[in-house]
Amino acid sequence: PSALRWCDGAALYGSEMQEGGKATGYRVSLADGSVTTFPLQPYERIAGAWENRLLTCRILTDTPLPNASENWEAYWVVLQNATVEYDWLDPATGERSKILERPHDQTSAGNTDFHGLWDGKLYFEEQTSASEGGPYQRSYSAYDSAAGTWQELPKPLPDPTMTLSDPAAT
C-alpha cells in the first residue's frame, strides 16, 4: 500500500490506487500482524478512521475518467464537472453510507480542501484571493456527519498565509 496512515485501535489501514483508478484497501491487525485486503470503489481513497469506520473519498464524474497518462487534456476536461463523495465504510462488512458530496477542487486527488476528521466531524479549508498580490484568505468549517449540519469555525491562524497541516499527520 502507498501508506498505512490510519488506526482504529485494532488495526492500521491504508490504500493503494493503480492506474485507471482501481483501488484496494489494506488492514494490518495490531494483534497478530496479519494483512487483509478489502475492495474500494474506483478512485476511492481512505481519508481517516473513526470508531469502527473508515472515512473514504472518491471522485465522481458524469463520464468515465480518461487515463491521464494517455490523454492529459481530456482527463482534466472531465474533472471540470467532477465531485468528491465522502462515505463511511465499515471494512469488516463492506457496508458504505454516504456522508456528503462536494465540488472537485481541480487537483489530482480532488479533495485538498479536506483537512481532518475528529469526533465524526469533517474539517475543510476554503481559500479565496484577497486583493491583487495579497495573500489568500482562509476560512474553516466543519461538517457534522451525525447531524448533517455545517458549522463555520473561528479563524484559528494568526497569519492569513498560514495553512493547516496534512490531515494524515494529525
PEWO-V768013 format. One line per field, one symbol per residue. psi: psi as a letter, one per 40 degrees, with the letter a starting at -180 (. if undefined). burial: # if it has 9 or more other ideal C-beta (glycine too) atoms within 8 Angstrom, else .. A space follows every 50 residues. Layout:
psi=???
burial=???
This chain:
psi=idigeiheddiiiiihhiieehihiihhhddeeihiiiiiihfiiheiih beiihiiihhidihhihdedgdddddddedeiihhhihhhddeehhhhdi hiihefiddefeeheihhfehhhihhhihciheiiihiiiihhhdddfii hiiihehdheeiiiihdde.
burial=...#.#.#..#######...#.########.......#.#..######## ..#######.#...##........#..##..##########..#.#..## .#.##....##.#####...######.........##########..... ..#...#..#...#..#...
